[in-house]
Amino acid sequence: ILQLQDSSFGEYQSGHVSGSTLLEAAKLLPEGELNDRQNDAPTMRCFLKLAEKHPETEFLVYVIGKGRDDERLTIEGAVGTSKAIASWLRIGDQTGVPDEKSRLPDGRVRVWWD
């Protein structure tokens, strides 16, 4: 589902994935991974709720492959319509506000947590 590239850090890939790709990848994860989060970012489960409701949303992810002992899929942010992002931020399980929130030239909103 997600292509990994070898780097000096082992198997690693970062980039944007669609909501539908994220939902497919999440089916392969152990249940406990759904409560994982990147620092103060929303949980994986919360990002998946956004993907289910707004599959056109893109997600900023990185994947650490099996070549390392910390194999994982991590979501750091999302890019979507201002309406989708705003409604999701109000109802999500976030522990902190995004570290970055910006409007892209195409009108979509990008939210990112460090």
C-alpha positions as CSV (number, residue, x, y, z in Angstrom):
1,I,0.0,0.0,0.0
2,L,2.8,2.4,0.9
3,Q,6.1,2.1,-0.8
4,L,9.2,2.3,1.4
5,Q,12.6,3.5,0.4
6,D,15.9,2.5,1.9
7,S,17.8,5.4,3.6
8,S,20.6,5.7,6.1
9,F,17.8,5.5,8.7
10,G,16.6,2.1,7.3
11,E,13.3,1.7,5.5
12,Y,11.6,5.1,5.6
13,Q,9.1,7.0,3.6
14,S,7.3,10.3,4.1
15,G,4.8,12.1,2.1
16,H,1.1,12.6,1.5
17,V,-1.5,9.8,1.2
18,S,-5.2,10.0,0.4
19,G,-7.8,9.2,3.0
20,S,-8.7,6.0,1.2
21,T,-5.1,4.8,1.2
22,L,-4.8,5.7,4.9
23,L,-7.9,3.6,5.7
24,E,-6.5,0.6,3.8
25,A,-3.1,0.9,5.6
26,A,-4.8,1.2,9.0
27,K,-6.5,-2.2,8.5
28,L,-3.0,-3.8,8.7
29,L,-2.1,-2.2,12.0
30,P,-2.5,-3.8,15.4
31,E,-5.4,-2.3,17.4
32,G,-3.1,-0.7,19.9
33,E,-1.5,1.4,17.2
34,L,-4.7,3.3,16.6
35,N,-4.2,5.2,19.9
36,D,-0.7,6.2,18.9
37,R,0.1,9.9,18.3
38,Q,3.0,12.1,17.3
39,N,3.7,14.3,20.3
40,D,0.6,16.5,20.7
41,A,-1.0,15.5,17.4
42,P,-4.4,13.7,17.3
43,T,-4.4,10.0,17.7
44,M,-4.3,7.7,14.6
45,R,-7.9,6.8,15.4
46,C,-8.9,10.5,15.3
47,F,-7.2,11.0,11.9
48,L,-9.0,7.9,10.6
49,K,-12.3,9.5,11.6
50,L,-11.5,12.4,9.3
51,A,-10.5,10.0,6.5
52,E,-13.8,8.2,6.9
53,K,-15.9,11.3,6.8
54,H,-13.7,13.2,4.2
55,P,-11.8,10.6,2.1
56,E,-10.6,13.4,-0.2
57,T,-8.4,14.7,2.6
58,E,-4.7,14.1,2.3
59,F,-2.6,13.0,5.3
60,L,1.0,13.9,6.0
61,V,2.6,10.6,7.1
62,Y,5.9,8.9,7.6
63,V,6.5,5.1,7.7
64,I,9.4,3.3,9.4
65,G,9.8,-0.2,7.9
66,K,10.6,-3.6,9.4
67,G,14.3,-3.0,9.1
68,R,14.2,-1.1,12.4
69,D,12.9,-2.0,15.8
70,D,10.5,1.0,15.9
71,E,8.4,0.0,12.8
72,R,5.4,2.3,12.6
73,L,3.0,4.5,10.6
74,T,2.8,8.0,12.0
75,I,0.4,10.8,10.9
76,E,1.7,14.4,11.4
77,G,-1.0,16.4,9.7
78,A,-3.7,16.7,7.2
79,V,-4.7,18.8,4.1
80,G,-8.3,19.3,3.3
81,T,-11.1,21.8,2.8
82,S,-11.4,24.5,5.4
83,K,-14.9,23.2,6.4
84,A,-13.7,19.6,6.8
85,I,-10.6,20.6,8.8
86,A,-12.4,23.1,11.0
87,S,-15.3,20.7,11.9
88,W,-12.8,17.9,12.6
89,L,-10.7,20.1,14.9
90,R,-13.8,20.9,16.9
91,I,-14.8,17.3,17.5
92,G,-11.5,15.5,17.6
93,D,-9.5,14.1,20.5
94,Q,-6.6,16.6,20.1
95,T,-4.4,17.3,23.0
96,G,-3.0,20.5,21.5
97,V,-3.6,22.9,18.7
98,P,-1.7,22.4,15.5
99,D,1.9,23.7,15.4
100,E,1.2,25.0,11.9
101,K,-2.1,25.9,10.2
102,S,-2.0,27.5,6.8
103,R,-4.1,28.1,3.7
104,L,-2.6,26.7,0.5
105,P,-2.8,28.4,-2.9
106,D,-5.6,26.1,-4.0
107,G,-7.7,27.1,-1.0
108,R,-7.3,24.0,1.1
109,V,-6.0,24.1,4.7
110,R,-2.9,22.3,6.0
111,V,-2.6,21.5,9.7
112,W,0.6,20.0,11.1
113,W,1.8,18.9,14.5
114,D,5.6,18.7,15.3
